[in-house]
Amino acid sequence: MADDSENRVWTLAQRPTGTPDDDCFELETRTIPTPAAGEALVRARYLSVDPYMRGRMRAGESYAEPWEVGAPLQGGVVGEVAEPNGTAFETGDLVVGNLAWADYAAAPAHELTPVDVGDLPVSTALGALGMPGRTAYFGTREVAKPQPGDTMVVSAAAGAVGSVVGQLAKMAGARVVGTAGSEEKVEWLHDLGFDAAINYRAQDDYDAALADVAPEGVDVYFDNVGGPITDAVFDHLNTDARVAVCGQIALYNAEERPTGPRKLGKLVETRARVEGFLVSDFSARFEAATADLRRWVTDGDLSYRETVTEGLERAPEAFLGLFEGENVGKQVVKVS
């Protein structure tokens, strides 16, 4: 832990080619920032690492602004207000915002949101009650729209988003199949109420595995991964199927965008709809979504897991582990 006069800050040391490694990150010691007028100083308690951040390591444009080489890395952070500096916050208030990977960060008050997790751990503000939970909430209810009797497949189903998607689909009356990368994760999906689950690392024929667990085809697909799993699911789409595209983690480290089997013809045959989305599309309704998620978790209707990495110094390790499937549920870093 840094002392009160130091501020450890992770910066982008270099842009990766292919899969990132430790050389892409540099831990610097800087002075604690002084908040300007209209800003508050926040001491981090937990920071979030998420797959979408891989795109921010590239120089090209994306839906998330790229990180600059030498600049602090940024992401979801929940922490305590250390200096309100005349804002509406008080010292000790819990807030969440898009902040630097650092012990302390200053941010405009309008970019910080008060945290209300009830009696739940504060880290849930980055997971089940945060961006991943809301992504699942809107992606399931507004984009995928599973109906009673539908068969819905969720890829990366043991992740922060997929695990909530599957449970929300069960609430809607769908039959839910998940894909995950270990037997431990498959067992957890069964505990969550998934009707079937596939350990894709134990399969060499995704098509046959899907035929076994979804013999009547797929009505809804929530795609978090892209790649060969998505290619296989497309071959099983039913008429009027819906595909919600949330992420493509299988492709994020590709040096060249691979071309998979041509699948668009299947959409003509099935009249299926494929729709990508960003959770920010629904920002005006975040508060209502969070209230629903908090109530379901508190009442025991929605379960979650977190993989907690101890220490800011291990943040890159936690981030890189996402691409190896090391996390179960939401991956967070405990800073202080």
C-alpha positions as CSV (number, residue, x, y, z in Angstrom):
1,M,0.0,0.0,0.0
2,A,1.3,3.4,-0.9
3,D,1.8,5.9,1.9
4,D,-0.3,9.1,2.1
5,S,2.1,11.2,0.1
6,E,2.4,8.8,-2.9
7,N,0.0,7.9,-5.7
8,R,0.7,4.7,-7.7
9,V,-0.6,5.1,-11.2
10,W,-0.7,2.5,-14.0
11,T,0.1,3.9,-17.4
12,L,0.2,2.4,-20.9
13,A,3.8,1.8,-21.7
14,Q,3.4,0.6,-25.3
15,R,0.6,-0.6,-27.6
16,P,0.4,-4.4,-27.9
17,T,0.8,-6.4,-31.0
18,G,-1.6,-9.4,-30.6
19,T,-2.0,-10.5,-27.0
20,P,-0.9,-7.9,-24.5
21,D,1.8,-8.7,-21.9
22,D,3.4,-7.1,-18.9
23,D,5.6,-4.9,-21.1
24,C,2.5,-2.9,-22.0
25,F,2.1,-1.6,-18.5
26,E,4.2,0.6,-16.3
27,L,3.5,1.4,-12.6
28,E,4.6,5.0,-11.8
29,T,4.7,6.9,-8.6
30,R,3.2,10.4,-8.9
31,T,1.9,13.0,-6.5
32,I,-1.7,12.8,-5.4
33,P,-3.7,15.1,-7.7
34,T,-5.2,18.3,-6.3
35,P,-8.9,18.5,-7.4
36,A,-9.8,21.6,-9.4
37,A,-12.9,23.6,-8.9
38,G,-15.9,21.3,-9.5
39,E,-13.9,18.2,-9.0
40,A,-13.6,15.7,-6.1
41,L,-10.6,13.6,-5.1
42,V,-11.4,9.9,-4.9
43,R,-9.4,7.2,-3.1
44,A,-10.0,3.9,-5.0
45,R,-11.3,0.8,-3.2
46,Y,-11.9,-1.4,-6.2
47,L,-11.2,-1.1,-9.8
48,S,-12.8,-3.0,-12.7
49,V,-11.0,-4.7,-15.5
50,D,-13.1,-5.6,-18.5
51,P,-12.6,-7.2,-22.0
52,Y,-13.6,-4.0,-23.8
53,M,-10.5,-2.3,-22.5
54,R,-8.4,-4.3,-25.0
55,G,-9.8,-2.0,-27.7
56,R,-8.6,1.1,-25.8
57,M,-5.0,-0.2,-26.1
58,R,-5.2,0.3,-29.9
59,A,-4.6,3.7,-31.6
60,G,-7.6,3.4,-33.9
61,E,-11.1,4.7,-33.3
62,S,-13.6,2.6,-31.4
63,Y,-16.7,3.1,-29.3
64,A,-14.3,3.7,-26.3
65,E,-11.7,6.4,-26.5
66,P,-8.2,4.9,-26.9
67,W,-5.6,5.2,-24.2
68,E,-2.6,7.3,-25.0
69,V,0.9,5.8,-24.6
70,G,2.3,7.2,-21.3
71,A,-1.1,8.2,-20.0
72,P,-2.9,6.6,-17.1
73,L,-5.1,3.6,-17.8
74,Q,-8.8,4.1,-17.0
75,G,-11.8,2.1,-16.1
76,G,-14.6,1.7,-13.6
77,V,-13.6,2.5,-10.1
78,V,-15.5,2.6,-6.9
79,G,-14.0,4.5,-4.0
80,E,-14.4,7.1,-1.2
81,V,-14.4,10.8,-1.6
82,A,-11.2,12.1,0.0
83,E,-11.6,15.7,-0.8
84,P,-15.0,17.0,-1.8
85,N,-13.5,20.4,-2.7
86,G,-16.8,22.3,-2.6
87,T,-18.8,19.7,-4.6
88,A,-22.1,18.2,-3.3
89,F,-20.2,15.2,-2.0
90,E,-19.0,14.8,1.6
91,T,-15.8,13.2,2.7
92,G,-16.2,9.4,2.9
93,D,-19.1,9.3,0.4
94,L,-18.9,6.2,-1.9
95,V,-18.9,7.0,-5.6
96,V,-18.3,5.2,-8.8
97,G,-16.8,6.6,-12.0
98,N,-14.5,6.1,-15.0
99,L,-11.2,6.9,-13.2
100,A,-7.5,6.2,-13.5
101,W,-6.0,2.9,-12.3
102,A,-4.5,4.6,-9.3
103,D,-4.7,5.0,-5.6
104,Y,-6.2,8.4,-6.0
105,A,-7.9,10.2,-8.9
106,A,-9.6,13.6,-9.3
107,A,-12.7,13.8,-11.5
108,P,-15.5,16.3,-12.2
109,A,-18.4,15.8,-9.8
110,H,-20.8,15.3,-12.7
111,E,-18.8,12.2,-13.8
112,L,-19.1,10.6,-10.4
113,T,-22.2,8.7,-9.3
114,P,-23.2,8.0,-5.6
115,V,-23.1,4.3,-4.8
116,D,-26.2,2.7,-3.4
117,V,-25.6,-1.1,-3.0
118,G,-27.7,-1.4,0.2
119,D,-26.2,-4.1,2.4
120,L,-24.2,-5.7,-0.5
121,P,-20.5,-5.4,-0.9
122,V,-19.3,-2.2,-2.4
123,S,-17.6,-4.1,-5.2
124,T,-21.0,-5.0,-6.7
125,A,-21.1,-1.4,-7.9
126,L,-18.6,-2.6,-10.6
127,G,-20.3,-5.9,-11.3
128,A,-23.8,-7.2,-10.7
129,L,-25.1,-3.7,-9.9
130,G,-22.7,-1.9,-12.2
131,M,-21.9,-1.8,-15.9
132,P,-21.9,-5.6,-16.5
133,G,-25.2,-6.1,-14.7
134,R,-26.8,-3.2,-16.6
135,T,-25.4,-4.6,-19.9
136,A,-27.0,-7.9,-19.1
137,Y,-30.3,-6.2,-18.1
138,F,-30.8,-4.1,-21.2
139,G,-29.2,-6.6,-23.6
140,T,-31.6,-9.3,-22.4
141,R,-34.7,-7.3,-21.9
142,E,-34.5,-4.8,-24.7
143,V,-32.4,-6.5,-27.4
144,A,-32.5,-10.3,-27.1
145,K,-36.0,-10.4,-25.6
146,P,-36.3,-14.1,-24.7
147,Q,-39.8,-15.4,-24.5
148,P,-41.4,-18.4,-22.6
149,G,-40.4,-21.6,-24.3
150,D,-37.5,-20.1,-26.3
151,T,-34.1,-21.8,-26.3
152,M,-31.4,-19.2,-25.6
153,V,-27.7,-19.8,-25.8
154,V,-25.3,-17.5,-23.9
155,S,-21.6,-17.5,-24.7
156,A,-19.1,-16.7,-21.9
157,A,-22.0,-17.5,-19.6
158,A,-19.9,-17.7,-16.5
159,G,-18.6,-14.1,-16.9
160,A,-19.9,-11.0,-15.3
161,V,-22.4,-10.3,-18.1
162,G,-23.3,-13.8,-19.3
163,S,-24.1,-15.1,-15.8
164,V,-26.7,-12.4,-15.3
165,V,-28.1,-12.8,-18.8
166,G,-28.8,-16.4,-18.2
167,Q,-30.6,-15.8,-15.0
168,L,-32.7,-13.0,-16.5
169,A,-33.6,-15.3,-19.4
170,K,-34.7,-17.9,-17.0
171,M,-36.9,-15.3,-15.2
172,A,-38.5,-14.7,-18.7
173,G,-39.3,-18.4,-19.1
174,A,-36.7,-19.4,-21.6
175,R,-34.7,-22.6,-21.7
176,V,-31.1,-21.5,-21.2
177,V,-27.8,-23.0,-22.5
178,G,-24.5,-21.6,-21.6
179,T,-20.9,-22.0,-22.9
180,A,-17.9,-21.7,-20.6
181,G,-14.3,-22.7,-20.4
182,S,-14.0,-25.1,-17.4
183,E,-15.9,-27.8,-15.5
184,E,-16.0,-25.5,-12.5
185,K,-17.8,-22.8,-14.5
186,V,-20.2,-25.4,-16.0
187,E,-21.1,-26.6,-12.5
188,W,-21.7,-23.0,-11.4
189,L,-24.0,-22.4,-14.4
190,H,-26.1,-25.4,-13.3
191,D,-26.2,-23.9,-9.8
192,L,-27.5,-20.7,-11.4
193,G,-30.4,-22.6,-13.0
194,F,-29.0,-23.0,-16.5
195,D,-30.7,-25.9,-18.2
196,A,-27.5,-27.1,-20.0
197,A,-23.9,-26.0,-20.3
198,I,-21.0,-26.7,-22.6
199,N,-17.4,-26.7,-21.6
200,Y,-16.0,-25.5,-25.0
201,R,-12.4,-26.4,-24.0
202,A,-13.5,-30.0,-23.7
203,Q,-15.1,-30.0,-27.2
204,D,-13.6,-30.4,-30.6
205,D,-17.0,-30.3,-32.4
206,Y,-19.1,-27.3,-31.3
207,D,-21.8,-28.2,-33.8
208,A,-22.4,-31.6,-32.3
209,A,-22.3,-30.3,-28.8
210,L,-24.9,-27.7,-29.6
211,A,-27.1,-30.3,-31.4
212,D,-27.0,-32.3,-28.2
213,V,-28.0,-29.6,-25.8
214,A,-30.3,-27.6,-28.2
215,P,-31.9,-30.4,-30.4
216,E,-34.8,-28.1,-31.4
217,G,-32.5,-25.3,-32.5
218,V,-31.7,-21.8,-31.0
219,D,-34.3,-19.1,-30.8
220,V,-32.1,-16.5,-29.0
221,Y,-28.3,-16.1,-28.9
222,F,-26.5,-13.7,-26.6
223,D,-23.0,-13.3,-28.1
224,N,-20.1,-12.3,-25.8
225,V,-17.3,-14.1,-27.7
226,G,-17.6,-14.3,-31.5
227,G,-15.3,-16.7,-33.3
228,P,-15.9,-20.4,-33.8
229,I,-18.6,-20.7,-31.1
230,T,-20.6,-18.0,-32.8
231,D,-20.1,-19.6,-36.2
232,A,-21.5,-22.9,-34.8
233,V,-24.5,-21.3,-33.1
234,F,-25.5,-19.6,-36.4
235,D,-26.0,-23.0,-38.0
236,H,-28.6,-23.8,-35.3
237,L,-30.7,-20.6,-35.5
238,N,-34.4,-21.1,-35.8
239,T,-36.8,-19.0,-37.9
240,D,-37.2,-15.5,-36.4
241,A,-34.2,-16.0,-34.1
242,R,-32.7,-13.0,-32.3
243,V,-29.0,-12.5,-31.9
244,A,-27.7,-9.8,-29.5
245,V,-24.0,-9.0,-30.0
246,C,-22.4,-7.7,-26.8
247,G,-18.8,-8.6,-27.2
248,Q,-16.2,-10.5,-29.3
249,I,-13.5,-11.4,-26.9
250,A,-12.3,-14.3,-29.0
251,L,-11.1,-11.7,-31.6
252,Y,-9.8,-8.9,-29.5
253,N,-6.2,-10.0,-29.7
254,A,-6.2,-10.9,-33.4
255,E,-3.5,-9.1,-35.3
256,E,-5.6,-9.3,-38.4
257,R,-9.4,-9.7,-38.4
258,P,-10.0,-13.3,-39.2
259,T,-12.7,-14.3,-41.7
260,G,-14.8,-17.1,-40.5
261,P,-17.4,-19.2,-42.4
262,R,-19.9,-17.0,-44.3
263,K,-23.0,-17.1,-42.2
264,L,-25.2,-14.3,-43.5
265,G,-27.1,-16.6,-45.8
266,K,-28.5,-18.3,-42.6
267,L,-30.2,-15.0,-41.8
268,V,-32.1,-15.1,-45.1
269,E,-33.2,-18.7,-44.5
270,T,-34.3,-18.0,-40.9
271,R,-35.3,-14.3,-41.2
272,A,-33.2,-13.9,-38.0
273,R,-32.3,-10.5,-36.6
274,V,-28.8,-9.7,-35.4
275,E,-28.3,-6.5,-33.3
276,G,-25.3,-5.1,-31.6
277,F,-25.6,-2.7,-28.7
278,L,-23.8,-0.7,-26.1
279,V,-25.0,-0.3,-22.6
280,S,-24.5,3.5,-22.9
281,D,-27.4,3.5,-25.3
282,F,-29.7,3.1,-22.2
283,S,-27.9,5.5,-19.9
284,A,-31.1,7.5,-19.2
285,R,-32.5,4.3,-17.5
286,F,-29.5,3.2,-15.5
287,E,-31.0,4.1,-12.1
288,A,-34.1,2.0,-12.6
289,A,-32.1,-0.9,-13.9
290,T,-29.7,-0.8,-10.9
291,A,-32.7,-0.7,-8.5
292,D,-34.1,-3.8,-10.1
293,L,-30.8,-5.6,-10.0
294,R,-30.2,-4.6,-6.4
295,R,-33.6,-5.9,-5.4
296,W,-33.2,-9.2,-7.1
297,V,-29.8,-9.8,-5.6
298,T,-31.0,-8.8,-2.1
299,D,-34.0,-11.1,-2.4
300,G,-31.9,-14.0,-3.6
301,D,-33.5,-14.1,-7.1
302,L,-30.2,-13.2,-8.8
303,S,-26.8,-14.7,-7.9
304,Y,-23.3,-13.4,-8.7
305,R,-19.7,-14.3,-8.1
306,E,-16.6,-12.1,-8.0
307,T,-12.9,-12.9,-8.6
308,V,-11.0,-10.5,-6.5
309,T,-7.3,-9.8,-7.1
310,E,-5.6,-8.2,-4.1
311,G,-3.4,-5.1,-4.7
312,L,-3.3,-2.3,-7.3
313,E,0.1,-3.6,-8.3
314,R,-1.6,-6.8,-9.7
315,A,-4.1,-4.9,-11.9
316,P,-2.4,-5.9,-15.2
317,E,-2.3,-9.5,-14.1
318,A,-6.1,-9.4,-13.5
319,F,-6.7,-7.8,-16.9
320,L,-4.6,-10.2,-18.8
321,G,-6.3,-13.1,-17.0
322,L,-9.6,-12.2,-18.7
323,F,-8.2,-13.5,-22.0
324,E,-7.3,-16.8,-20.5
325,G,-10.7,-17.2,-18.9
326,E,-9.2,-17.2,-15.4
327,N,-12.1,-15.3,-13.8
328,V,-15.4,-16.7,-12.6
329,G,-18.1,-13.9,-12.6
330,K,-16.8,-10.4,-12.3
331,Q,-13.1,-9.7,-12.1
332,V,-12.2,-6.8,-9.8
333,V,-9.0,-5.5,-8.2
334,K,-9.1,-4.6,-4.5
335,V,-7.0,-1.4,-4.2
336,S,-7.5,-0.5,-0.5
